[in-house]
Amino acid sequence: MGQRTDGKWPTMPNHSADSHRIDLRRGSLWMLGSLVGFTVMALLIKHLGAARGVSAWWALLFRAGVGLGLVWLLYAPRGQVSFKRALTGRMLVSRGVMGAFGTAAYYITLPILGAGKATLIGNTWVIWAALLAVPILGETLTLRKVAGMILAVAGIVFITGLQGGDLSLFGKFEVMAIAGAFISAGVVVVIRQLTRTETSGTIFASQCIYTGLLALPFCVTTSVPGLMDLGLLILAAVMAAWGQIGMTEGFRYLPVSIGGAFQILLPLCITVFGWLFLAETFTQAQVIGALLILAGCYGVIVQSKR
């Protein structure tokens, strides 16, 4: 097992070899676990915000706290996390700050737009990540990816109600959801780079630290949730942590494109379960938009039959 010898940060296992090895089976299992975690989390956050009036900032704070606790339990005993690097490392800080703002945009829009709509818009990070991966990761922007991007953008138009030209339907929460998708795209690309040199524990800890720092000031100005709500917040945070760890580990063994193929199932799962359990509804135009987004994102992440 390799280790650093320059004395700049605590010795820990070197996972750089894993980050360069493609393991479809292992990466796929992690991604499937991620889907379960994120789906349960989204439904709980929508319920807490829309039905119980719990601020999304509390959900973010609990996500950060529980996430740090899980990192301490899962990674610290094996020496696979450096909290100092997570707090101060240049690229880790970028991952943490971007992750905090991207997650905040998603959590805030979930109760307002609905779990399905917010997730569908947020999932367009796939197409923006494909664009960023061209100059940063050296990936190729093919004609198929361009066509997928056009479909996904058309889907955003339909799902936000802009196809009729009425700009009043495009409110601040739609803007926030799209901005969150852009930020999330940058996060995914940064994660892929970080997995070459950093452990999953350190990468995840960076988001938890900066998400907590972002949410704490807002929580001070809102009322403390009740006992039942605290239990649901803890459960949502555990599910979010599991989903994040699964996604981070999945991208360790999968390219951005294949990892994104699994994540594209997330809005479909959340939309279906939101319809079943939260009575969410979609207009005919929004259904068309949802299908266009899914088709477009699928076209972006699928490279070839191989």
Secondary structure as UniProt FT lines:
FT   HELIX           16..19
FT   HELIX           24..50
FT   HELIX           56..74
FT   HELIX           76..78
FT   HELIX           83..88
FT   HELIX           90..113
FT   HELIX           115..122
FT   TURN            123..124
FT   HELIX           125..137
FT   HELIX           143..159
FT   TURN            160..161
FT   HELIX           162..164
FT   HELIX           167..169
FT   HELIX           172..194
FT   TURN            195..197
FT   HELIX           200..220
FT   HELIX           227..253
FT   HELIX           256..263
FT   HELIX           265..277
FT   HELIX           284..301
//
